């Protein structure tokens, strides 16, 4: 079952949050934090793969943002 959110929007918000960190973090850093591969992070950021609710929560914690901000159009800036 597909997640009830816009995968491209969420992926873009993940990318923005990752790059907004000080210092900016790469996909490999996030992949290592989540225990997934770097290509998985790339697919998520491009909106080409589903992200589970559990992973969305883990991503938000790793990036120190609210999971709601990853889902919203206003998103992460």
N, C-alpha and C positions, 0 to 999 in steps of 0.2 A: 504494500500500500504506500502510495506517495505521501510525503509530508505535506501538510496543508499550508505551505508557504512558498513564496517565490524563490526558487533555488539560486537564480542569478543575483537577486537582491541580497540574499543572505551571504552568498559568496563574496560579493563586492564589499559588504560590511565587514566580513572576516578579514579580507585583504586590507581594508582601511585601518581596522583596529590593530592588525599586526604591524603595519607600517607606522602607525601613530605612537607606538611604544618608544621609549627612550632607553637605549638606542633602538632604532627600527629592527624588527626581527624578520628573519627569513622563513620560508616555508619549511625548511629542514628543522629549524628550532621548534616550530609548532608541531611538526610531525613527531619529533622526539618526545615532546611533552605529552602528546596524546597516545603514543604507542602505535602510530600508523605510518604509512610510507609517505614520502614527499609527493609522489604522484597523486596520492589520495587527496592531500591538501590542495594541490593544483586543480584536480577535478571539482572539489567542493567550491573553490574560489571562482571557477569558470561556470558554475551552475550546472555541471554535467553529471553530478552524482548526488544522490540523496544523503542527507545528514540526519542521523537519528536524533531524537530528543535528548537522549543521554549524551551523545557527542556534542550537541549544541551547548549543553550546560557545561561540559568540560572545556570546550573551546572558550566560552565566555569567561570562565574562571581563569584559564591560562592567560587570557588577554586582559584580564581585570576590567571587564565591561559587563553590563547587565545583558542577559540573554535576550531580553525584549528589544534592546538596541540593535541586536544582530538581525532581528526579524522585521524591524520597522523601516519604512521608506526614509524617515529622517535619519535613521541609522547612526553610525559612528562617524565622527568627523575628526 
